[in-house]
Amino acid sequence: MVSINENVLISKLLGRDVISLNEDNTIYDAINLLAKNKIGALPVVKNQKILCGIISERDIIRELAKDIKKNLKNLLLVQS
């Protein structure tokens, strides 16, 4: 069994080169940064210092799925 040192501080595990997005970046900017850096989430900041939230792969997939569903529905309406 693997043991975990319960006294390890989070600060010891953090990466120091933080990759982030500004709140006015696009979903495509987020996709490109996630893919380029092989990461699953990014902090979103305002004025390059105030944390607004976190955007994850799951958030992006959810948003893209909405668009796909909407486009499919429109396509089906046009065909009928």
C-alpha positions as CSV (number, residue, x, y, z in Angstrom):
1,M,0.0,0.0,0.0
2,V,1.2,3.5,-0.8
3,S,1.4,5.8,2.2
4,I,0.9,9.6,2.0
5,N,2.7,12.0,4.3
6,E,-0.3,13.9,5.7
7,N,1.9,16.8,6.8
8,V,3.0,17.8,3.3
9,L,1.8,21.3,2.6
10,I,0.1,22.2,-0.6
11,S,2.6,25.0,-1.2
12,K,5.2,22.2,-1.7
13,L,3.2,20.7,-4.5
14,L,2.3,23.8,-6.5
15,G,3.8,24.7,-9.8
16,R,5.3,28.2,-9.8
17,D,4.8,28.9,-13.5
18,V,1.1,29.6,-13.5
19,I,-0.7,29.5,-16.8
20,S,-3.9,31.5,-16.8
21,L,-6.5,33.1,-19.0
22,N,-8.0,36.6,-18.8
23,E,-11.8,36.7,-18.5
24,D,-12.1,38.2,-22.0
25,N,-10.3,35.3,-23.7
26,T,-12.3,33.0,-25.9
27,I,-13.2,29.3,-25.4
28,Y,-10.8,28.6,-28.3
29,D,-8.0,30.4,-26.4
30,A,-8.8,28.1,-23.4
31,I,-8.8,24.9,-25.6
32,N,-5.4,25.9,-27.2
33,L,-3.8,26.6,-23.8
34,L,-5.1,23.4,-22.2
35,A,-3.9,21.3,-25.2
36,K,-0.6,23.0,-25.6
37,N,0.3,22.6,-21.9
38,K,-1.4,19.2,-21.4
39,I,-3.4,20.4,-18.5
40,G,-7.1,20.0,-17.5
41,A,-8.0,23.3,-16.1
42,L,-6.9,27.0,-16.0
43,P,-7.4,29.8,-13.6
44,V,-9.2,32.8,-15.1
45,V,-8.1,36.2,-13.9
46,K,-9.2,39.8,-14.1
47,N,-6.5,42.4,-14.7
48,Q,-3.9,39.7,-14.5
49,K,-4.2,39.3,-10.8
50,I,-7.7,38.8,-9.4
51,L,-9.0,35.3,-9.6
52,C,-12.4,35.1,-11.2
53,G,-12.7,31.3,-11.4
54,I,-11.4,28.2,-13.1
55,I,-12.3,26.9,-16.5
56,S,-11.9,23.1,-17.0
57,E,-12.1,20.6,-19.9
58,R,-15.5,19.6,-18.5
59,D,-16.8,23.2,-18.7
60,I,-15.6,23.4,-22.3
61,I,-17.1,20.1,-23.3
62,R,-20.4,21.1,-21.7
63,E,-20.5,24.3,-23.6
64,L,-19.6,22.7,-26.9
65,A,-22.3,20.0,-26.3
66,K,-24.9,22.8,-26.0
67,D,-23.8,24.2,-29.4
68,I,-23.9,20.7,-31.0
69,K,-27.3,20.0,-29.6
70,K,-28.6,23.4,-30.9
71,N,-27.1,22.9,-34.3
72,L,-28.5,19.4,-34.6
73,K,-31.9,20.6,-33.6
74,N,-31.8,23.3,-36.2
75,L,-30.6,20.9,-38.9
76,L,-33.5,18.5,-38.1
77,L,-36.0,21.4,-38.3
78,V,-34.6,22.4,-41.7
79,Q,-34.8,18.9,-43.1
80,S,-38.4,18.3,-42.0
